[in-house]
Amino acid sequence: MALPFRQRIFLILVALTATPTTLAVIGWALSVRSAGPSAGALASLEEVGNSARTLAERVDTLRLSPGQRAAVRQHFAQVSNTVTLARRADVYLRYYTAGVAVVILVLGGLVVFASVRLAGHLSRQLSRPIDELVGWTRLIRRREPLPAGESARGAPDFDALRQGLRQLASALDAARQKELEAERLRAFREVARRVAHEIKNPLTSMRIAVDQVKRSGGQADGGSAMAVEVLSAETDRLERLAREFADFGRLPEGPQSEVDVVELLQELGRTAVPEGVKVSVEANGGRRTVQGYYDPLRRALSNLLRNAAEAMGGRGAIEVRVTGDGRGMAITIADHGPGIPQEMRQRVFEPYFTTKRDGTGLGLALVRQTLEAHGGTITAGETPGGGATFSIVFPT
């Protein structure tokens, strides 16, 4: 069974810090072993001293000459002095060996104690942040929020890892939301395409029948004429609805071309809004074209201008500003109507969400779909002084 990460780190650090102590103990043992022969030499010198004393007791020095007696006395004195020095050296060696042993044991104990404490501290410093980060990865996998606040555990480098994981979790959440939204839009587009297909077939027959009744309207009474007008108006509305469903159900296709956005907005400012609405288009002289599909872009921008005109009741001013440089292009369309409440600014781009009595809820959803197909984004905000501002950004 594998040991936990913290225990493995602890054992490794203890082994690394205890190695010098082990080597010191081995060296002390070797030094004691090397000093062992000195005890055997002292015993030999003691035997020599005893033999010299025995010899001195049995030798008749009276029969020796003065020179021989002096030599014998000198020899006996030398042996006695050697034995005395050997005894002193033996005592010194014993105390020295014992002192070295005590010092080594004390230092070894201190080193082992310090190594265990240091290993425990380092293992905690390494294992706790790693365990915390592993726990964060489990939370990310389960799509649960990460703990709030800053953690002071571990080295400062772990803070960079925590920050990276937080950014990764935020990016994953955003990617999941975008994927869910894209999946929902795909479902909406499929439903819209089928609804448009189902509406068009009976609608064509109805339009033909209404046209035939209109051509023979001279013989119809007032009630029939009113019914024909109602049918004509409703079939027109159904046709417009079917067209919106069909446009929402398909993405732009075919080759792209350079579209002059400033020129397009100026043309729509003259043709897509009522006479009581004045559209001013201001450009900074930078980039003014995008690579895309002319008709879908025209429908999207026209839809935004018409919504702005309707929000102002058909009278007022719409300010359009186009700014472009090497990094991309930004377009703002600002009206001075009632504006959009904060809680609804994101929902207005959802399919089938509308605040109009006769709206389909596909206008702004189709605008966003078209802009995203061109790599752009759109957001809703507030116009200073009142009103709504739609901001479009095209990247480089």
N, C-alpha and C positions, 0 to 999 in steps of 0.2 A: 504493500500500500504506500503510495507516494506521500511524502510529508508535505504539509502546507508550505506555501512560499515563504512565509515569515520564519518558520522553523528552519527551513533550508538555509536561508540567509544567516540566521543566528548561528547555526552550526559552522558554516563556512567562516564567518568572522571570528568565532571563538578559536577555530583551528588556526587561522592566520595569526591571531594575536598571541596564542599560547605556544607557538613554535619557538620563539626565542627563549622562553622559560625552559622548555624541554631540552633545548640544546645546552643551556647553562647547567642544568642538573646533570646531563650526560658528561659535560666537561669536568664538573666537580667530581663525579664518580671516577673519571679517568685519572684526575690528579691524585685522589686518595689511593687509587691502585698503584700509581707510579711512586707514591711515598711509602708504600708497604715494605719494599726491600730495605728501607732505612731501619725499620724495627729489627730485621734479621741481622743487620750489620752491628747494631748496638749489642745484641746478644752475643755475637762473636767477640766483640771487644771486651765484654764482661768476662768471657771465658779466658781471654788472653790475660786480663788483669788478675784473675784468680790464679792462673798458672804462674804469673810473675810473682805473686805473693808466696805461693807455695815454694817456688824456686828460691826466693829470698830467705825463707825460713830454713831451708835445708842446706844451703851453700855455706861452707865455713869460710867466711871472708878473711879470717886470720891468716890463712895459708896463701892468700892472694897478695900480689904485689900492690903497692899504692896505686899504680896506674890502672890495674885491673879492677881494684875496689872502686875507683872513681868512675870507670866505664860502667860497672854494674849499677852503681847508684844513679848514674845519668840515665841508664836504660830504664830502671824502675821508675824514675821520676817522669820520663817521657811516656811510659805506658800509663801511669796514673793520671797524667795530664790529659792524655787522649781519651781515656775512659770518662773523665770528668766532663770534657767537652762533648763527648757523644751523649752523655746523660742529659746535659743541658739542651743539646740539639733535639733530643727525643722529646723532652718536655715542651720545648718551643713548637715542635712539629705537631704535637698532639693538640696544644691550645690553638695553633694556627688552623689546623684542619677542622677542629670543632667550631672555631669562629667563622671560618669560611662556610661551613655547612649551615650554621645559623643564619648568616647573612643571605646565603643563596635561598634558603627555605623562606625567609621573610620576604625577600624581594620577589621570589617566585610566587608566593601567595598573593602579594600585592599586585603583581602583574596579571595573575589569573583573575583576581577579583576585578581589576580595572578592565581587563579584556572582556569579561562577561558583561560588565555594565556597559562598556562601549559597544559591544556586539548587540546587546539588547536595544540600546538607543538607536544605533544605525539600522537595525532590522525594523524597528518601529518607523523610523523616518522613511524607509524605503517601502515597507509593506503596506502601511496604512494608506498613503496616497494611491498606491497601485490598487489596493482593494477598493478604495473609494471610486477610482476611475472605472474599474471593472463593473462595480455596481451601477455606475452611470450608463455604461454600455447596455446593461440589462434593461434599465429604465427606457433607454432610447429604443431598444428592440420591442419593448412592450408598449411603446408610444405613450409613456407616462412622463410628466414634467420633471425636469431636473431640480434638485434642491436649490432654493434661493439663497442668496448671500454668498460671501466669499469665505473660503476655507483657508486656514493658516497651516495646514498640515504639510510636512515635507519641504523639500527645497523649493526655491523660487521657480525652478524650471517646471515644476508640476503645475504652477499657476498658468503657464502657457498652454499646457495640455488641457487643463480645465476650460480655459477660454476657447481653445480649439473645439473641444467637445460641445460646448454651448453653441458655438457658431454652427457646428455640424448638425446639432439637434434642430436649431432654428431653420437651417437650410432644408433638412429632411421634412420638417413640418410644412414648410412652404411648398416643397415639391409634392408632398402628398395632397395638399389642398389644391394645387394646380392640376394634379392628375385627376382628382375627384371632380373638379370643375370641368376639366376637359371631357371626362367620361360622361358627365351629365349633359354637356353641350352636344356631344355626339348622339346621345339618346334623343335630345330635343330636336336635333337636325333630322334624325331619322323619322321621328313622329311628324315633323313639319313637312317633310318630303312626301310622306304617305297621305297626309291630310290634303295637301295641295293637289296631289294626283286624284284623290277621290272627289274633290270639289270640282275640278276642271271638267270632268266628263258630263255630269248633269248640268253644270253651269252653262256649258256651250249650248245644250238643247234649250235651256230656259231663255238664253239671250236670243236665240233664233226665233223662239215662240213670241217673245215680247216684241221683237222687230216686226214680225208678221202682223201682230195685233195693232202696232202703231201705224203700219201702212194702211190698214183697213179701219183706222180710227174715225173716219168720217161718219160711219154708221153707228158708232157707239154713243151711249148716253153719258151724262156727267159722272155717274158712279163708276162706270166701266173705265172711263178715261182716268179717274183718280186711281183706280186699282192698277191700271197700266203704268202710271207714273210711279207708284209705290214699288211695283215689281221692277221697273227699270232702275230706280235708285238702289234697291236692295241687291239686285244682281250686279250693279256697279260696285257696291261695297264688297260683295262676295268675291268679285273678280280681283279687287285690290287686296283683299285678304289672302286669296289664293296666290297672288303674285308675291306677297310678303313671305308667305309660308315657303313658296318655292325658292325665293332668294335665300331665305335662312337655311333651307335644307341642302344647299350646295355651296361649295367653296369656289373662289375664283379659279378659272382654268385658262390654259392657253399661254402664249408668249407674253412676257412683260415688256413694258416700254417706259420711257422717261415721261413722267407726268409733272407738268409745271403746276405746283400747288397754288402759288400766288395767282397765276392767271385763272385757274379753275375757281378759286374762291371769289375773285373779282367778278367773274361771269355769273356765278351762282348768286352773288349779292344783288345782281340786277334782275335775275329771272326766277329765283326760288323763293322769294319772300314777297309779301303784299306790298302795295305801293306806299303804305304808311310806315313802313319799316326802312330805315336807312342803315346800310351795312358799310362800314369803313374797314378797309384792309390795309394794314401797315406792315411793311417788311423792312428788315434791317440791312438789306442788300447782300446778304450772304447766300447760303445754299437755299434754293427754292424748288428743287425737283426731287422726286423720289422714283425709285424703280418699282413699278407695280402695274396694276390693272386700272385703266381709266374709268370704265363704267362703274365698277364697285366703289371706287373712291369717290366718284361723283355722287352716287346715291348716298353714301355715308355722310359726306360733308353737307349735302343738301338736306338730309334728315336733321342734322344738328341745327342748321340755320332755320329750318321750318319750325322745329321745336322751340327755338329761342323766340321766334316771331309769335308763335301761339302763346308762349308764356307771358308775353307783354301785351296780349290782346290785339295783335295786329298793328300796333303803333309804338314807336320808340326807336332806339338806336342799338345796333349790335357792333361791338368792337372786336375785330379780328386782328391778331398780331402773329406774324410769322418771323421766327428767329432761326437762323441756320448758320452753322460753321462746319469745320472739319469733323467734329464729333457727332453731328447729327442735326436734326431739325425739330423744332417745337412749335406747336400751333395752339393758340388760346382763342376761344370763342366765348365772349362774355355778353350776357344780356342784363337787363335791368328789370326783370320780372320779380315774382315772389320768391324765387330761389328754391333750393332743394334742402329739406331738413337734413341735419347731420346724420341721423340714423338711417336715412334712405339713400344716401349718396352712393353706396356700394350696390344696393339692391336694384337701382334703376337699370343696371346693365343685365339683370337676370331675365331670361326668357319668360314671357307671359306675365311679367310684372308691369303694371301700368296704373297711373292715377287718372287717366282720361276716361270719360264715360264710354266713348266709342273706340278706345284704343285696343290694339291687339297685344301690346306688350312685347312686340318683336322689333320695334324700331331701333332702340338703343342697343339691344342685344345683337342685331344685325350690324350696327355700327362697330361695336367692339369686335365682333367676329371678323369683319372686313379689315380692320386696322391690325388685329393680331396676325391675320394672314399675310400682312405686309411687314411683320416684325415690329409693329408699333404698339403703344399702350395708350389708354385713355382713362382719365380720372375726372371726377366731378368735384367742384369746389364752390366757393362763395365769391361773388363779385363785391369789391369794396363799395359800400353805399347801398347794397342790396342787389340781389339777382344771383344767377348761376353762371359759373365759368367752367367750361369743359377744356381740359388740357390734353393735348395729343403730343406724343413724343415718338419720333422715328429715329432709331439709332443710325450709326454710320453705315 
